Amino acid sequence: MSNVKLVENASAATLDFYEGSDPSGSYAYTDGHGNGYVFIDYAQAEQYYTVRITAHETGHVLGLPDHYSGPCSELMSGGGPGPSCTNAYPDGNERAQVEQLWVNGKQARAQMERID
C-alpha cells in the first residue's frame, strides 16, 4: 500500500496494542482513521491465528468493516471461515479500500468506537 505505512512517529496517528481477557473477545477501539487501540483476547488467540486477529483488528483501525460471511482470503471475514484460516493479509479489494480511505492521509473523526 502506498497511502498507509505503519511506522513509529509521535506526530502521526496513534495505534496501540494490548492483550488480556475479555468475554467479548478481541476488538479494535478506533476512530477508523488510524487512532485507537487493538485488544487481543487470550482465549480467542488460543483458538484462532493471532497474527490474523491482529491484522483483522488493525483493518478496523484503518477503516475497514467486518465481512464475516466472506472467504478466508478476505482478512475482514475475521473468524467467519473458522479457526483453520490463517490468512493475515488483506485481499486486493480490501487493499484498494484502504488506499481510497487514506488517499488524503490521516483525517480525524469526531468519535471513537469499539468494533469487534
Residue frames as qw, qx, qy, qz and C-alpha x, y, z in Angstrom:
[[0.000, 0.890, 0.455, 0.000, 0.00, 0.00, 0.00],
 [0.450, 0.353, -0.012, 0.820, 1.31, 3.42, -0.82],
 [0.226, -0.691, -0.099, -0.679, -1.06, 5.61, 1.22],
 [0.733, -0.630, 0.087, -0.240, -0.55, 3.77, 4.55],
 [0.587, 0.376, -0.616, 0.367, 2.69, 2.90, 6.29],
 [0.737, -0.653, -0.171, -0.036, 2.94, 1.55, 9.83],
 [0.546, 0.388, -0.356, 0.652, 5.91, 3.39, 11.38],
 [0.466, -0.598, -0.433, 0.488, 6.81, 4.82, 14.74],
 [0.196, 0.384, 0.135, 0.892, 6.08, 8.56, 14.57],
 [0.128, -0.392, -0.628, 0.660, 4.84, 10.61, 17.52],
 [0.215, 0.330, -0.002, -0.919, 3.13, 13.18, 15.26],
 [0.350, -0.017, -0.745, -0.568, 1.16, 10.60, 13.25],
 [0.761, -0.329, -0.244, -0.503, -1.96, 8.62, 14.11],
 [0.221, -0.451, 0.768, -0.396, -1.69, 6.64, 17.35],
 [0.872, -0.035, -0.371, -0.317, -2.26, 2.89, 17.42],
 [0.237, -0.494, 0.763, -0.343, -1.53, 0.75, 20.48],
 [0.718, -0.010, -0.659, -0.227, -1.86, -2.98, 21.06],
 [0.419, -0.411, 0.601, -0.543, -2.98, -4.70, 24.28],
 [0.571, -0.027, -0.801, -0.177, -3.71, -8.24, 25.34],
 [0.271, -0.168, 0.661, -0.680, -5.74, -9.74, 28.15],
 [0.025, 0.310, 0.950, 0.006, -9.04, -11.45, 28.86],
 [0.369, 0.157, 0.059, -0.914, -12.39, -10.11, 27.68],
 [0.512, 0.240, 0.799, -0.203, -15.54, -12.24, 27.45],
 [0.555, 0.724, 0.137, -0.385, -16.42, -10.40, 24.22],
 [0.847, 0.244, 0.265, 0.391, -13.17, -11.45, 22.54],
 [0.460, -0.150, 0.198, 0.852, -10.72, -9.34, 20.55],
 [0.219, 0.876, 0.429, 0.001, -11.68, -5.91, 19.25],
 [0.404, 0.228, 0.051, 0.884, -10.48, -2.54, 17.98],
 [0.106, -0.835, -0.393, 0.371, -11.38, 0.71, 19.69],
 [0.436, -0.017, 0.376, 0.817, -10.90, 3.28, 16.95],
 [0.286, 0.639, 0.119, -0.704, -11.99, 6.32, 15.04],
 [0.783, 0.464, 0.408, 0.073, -11.35, 4.35, 11.82],
 [0.426, 0.879, -0.116, 0.181, -8.62, 6.79, 10.82],
 [0.625, 0.418, -0.484, 0.447, -5.55, 5.30, 12.46],
 [0.148, -0.469, 0.516, -0.702, -6.20, 6.32, 16.07],
 [0.839, -0.315, -0.019, -0.443, -7.11, 3.89, 18.80],
 [0.232, -0.477, 0.839, -0.121, -6.03, 0.51, 20.05],
 [0.741, 0.078, -0.595, -0.302, -6.32, -3.17, 19.30],
 [0.543, -0.415, 0.604, -0.410, -7.14, -5.61, 22.10],
 [0.582, 0.205, -0.763, -0.192, -6.27, -9.29, 21.65],
 [0.775, -0.388, 0.208, -0.453, -8.19, -11.69, 23.88],
 [0.203, -0.465, 0.861, -0.037, -6.15, -14.61, 25.27],
 [0.642, 0.155, 0.719, -0.217, -8.90, -17.22, 24.83],
 [0.674, 0.691, 0.096, -0.242, -9.60, -16.19, 21.24],
 [0.215, 0.773, -0.585, -0.115, -5.86, -16.17, 20.47],
 [0.431, -0.270, 0.858, -0.066, -5.66, -19.80, 21.64],
 [0.667, 0.398, 0.609, -0.162, -8.34, -20.77, 19.13],
 [0.579, 0.800, 0.148, 0.051, -7.53, -18.53, 16.13],
 [0.708, 0.226, 0.003, 0.669, -4.27, -17.47, 14.46],
 [0.316, -0.726, -0.243, 0.561, -3.08, -14.47, 16.50],
 [0.245, -0.207, 0.359, 0.877, -1.47, -12.71, 13.53],
 [0.035, -0.449, -0.693, -0.563, -4.78, -12.87, 11.65],
 [0.280, -0.775, -0.537, 0.179, -6.67, -11.48, 14.64],
 [0.342, -0.577, -0.002, 0.741, -4.18, -8.62, 14.96],
 [0.160, 0.004, 0.535, 0.830, -4.25, -7.85, 11.23],
 [0.105, -0.600, -0.730, -0.311, -8.07, -8.01, 11.15],
 [0.294, -0.802, -0.396, 0.336, -8.44, -5.60, 14.08],
 [0.304, -0.405, 0.218, 0.834, -5.82, -3.29, 12.55],
 [0.117, 0.343, 0.681, 0.636, -8.01, -3.31, 9.42],
 [0.181, -0.812, -0.555, 0.011, -10.76, -1.72, 11.52],
 [0.360, -0.670, -0.044, 0.648, -8.35, 0.96, 12.70],
 [0.217, -0.159, 0.498, 0.824, -7.68, 1.73, 9.04],
 [0.422, 0.248, 0.000, -0.872, -11.42, 1.98, 8.34],
 [0.382, 0.045, -0.825, -0.415, -12.43, -1.47, 7.07],
 [0.707, -0.221, 0.199, -0.642, -15.74, -3.03, 8.19],
 [0.486, -0.141, 0.856, -0.103, -16.36, -6.67, 9.14],
 [0.669, 0.284, -0.399, -0.559, -17.44, -9.10, 6.43],
 [0.517, -0.311, 0.759, -0.244, -17.86, -12.32, 8.42],
 [0.850, 0.318, 0.361, -0.216, -19.57, -14.14, 5.54],
 [0.443, 0.771, -0.423, -0.176, -16.51, -13.69, 3.31],
 [0.949, 0.131, -0.252, 0.141, -13.97, -16.38, 2.46],
 [0.760, -0.479, 0.019, 0.438, -10.64, -16.94, 4.24],
 [0.567, 0.295, 0.201, 0.743, -8.92, -14.91, 1.50],
 [0.098, -0.787, -0.129, -0.596, -10.68, -11.78, 2.88],
 [0.309, 0.151, -0.610, 0.713, -8.95, -10.54, 6.01],
 [0.320, -0.162, 0.255, -0.898, -12.09, -8.81, 7.23],
 [0.730, -0.198, -0.542, -0.366, -14.02, -12.10, 7.22],
 [0.377, -0.578, 0.513, -0.511, -12.44, -12.47, 10.66],
 [0.343, -0.196, 0.891, -0.226, -13.42, -15.68, 12.41],
 [0.741, 0.304, 0.046, -0.597, -16.18, -16.42, 9.89],
 [0.697, 0.404, -0.561, -0.189, -14.15, -19.00, 7.94],
 [0.930, -0.342, -0.132, -0.019, -13.20, -20.77, 11.18],
 [0.516, -0.771, 0.339, 0.158, -10.02, -21.34, 13.17],
 [0.816, 0.046, 0.408, 0.406, -8.22, -23.17, 10.34],
 [0.423, 0.834, 0.143, 0.324, -7.98, -19.90, 8.37],
 [0.627, -0.500, -0.007, 0.597, -4.54, -18.35, 8.86],
 [0.418, 0.577, 0.262, 0.650, -4.57, -15.71, 6.11],
 [0.350, -0.666, -0.278, 0.598, -3.28, -12.49, 7.68],
 [0.212, -0.140, 0.345, 0.904, -3.26, -10.35, 4.51],
 [0.451, 0.554, 0.276, -0.643, -5.97, -8.14, 3.01],
 [0.624, 0.362, 0.613, 0.323, -7.15, -9.15, -0.44],
 [0.317, 0.217, 0.341, 0.858, -6.99, -6.80, -3.44],
 [0.191, -0.728, -0.457, -0.474, -10.39, -5.24, -2.75],
 [0.569, -0.745, -0.260, 0.232, -9.54, -4.58, 0.89],
 [0.551, -0.222, 0.122, 0.795, -6.19, -3.03, -0.07],
 [0.140, 0.442, 0.418, 0.781, -7.96, -0.80, -2.61],
 [0.366, -0.807, -0.428, -0.177, -10.48, 0.29, 0.06],
 [0.593, -0.615, -0.105, 0.508, -7.68, 1.28, 2.44],
 [0.433, 0.053, 0.285, 0.854, -5.84, 3.13, -0.33],
 [0.051, -0.630, -0.460, -0.624, -9.02, 5.07, -1.13],
 [0.498, -0.790, -0.354, 0.040, -9.79, 5.83, 2.52],
 [0.581, -0.616, 0.062, 0.529, -6.26, 7.12, 3.05],
 [0.585, 0.558, 0.270, 0.523, -5.69, 8.90, -0.27],
 [0.032, 0.856, -0.033, 0.515, -5.51, 12.25, 1.57],
 [0.292, 0.309, -0.670, 0.608, -3.64, 10.92, 4.61],
 [0.206, -0.315, -0.788, 0.488, -4.85, 10.99, 8.18],
 [0.272, -0.458, -0.248, -0.809, -8.28, 12.52, 8.71],
 [0.074, -0.029, 0.743, -0.664, -9.73, 12.95, 12.19],
 [0.406, -0.462, -0.674, -0.409, -13.17, 11.68, 13.06],
 [0.329, -0.583, 0.185, -0.720, -15.16, 13.08, 15.95],
 [0.793, -0.361, 0.251, -0.421, -15.93, 9.82, 17.73],
 [0.085, 0.369, -0.926, 0.017, -14.09, 6.66, 18.74],
 [0.847, -0.082, 0.018, -0.524, -15.99, 3.37, 18.69],
 [0.465, -0.312, 0.828, -0.027, -15.45, -0.24, 19.59],
 [0.735, 0.370, -0.345, -0.451, -15.52, -2.65, 16.65],
 [0.758, -0.275, 0.585, -0.088, -15.47, -6.40, 17.29]]
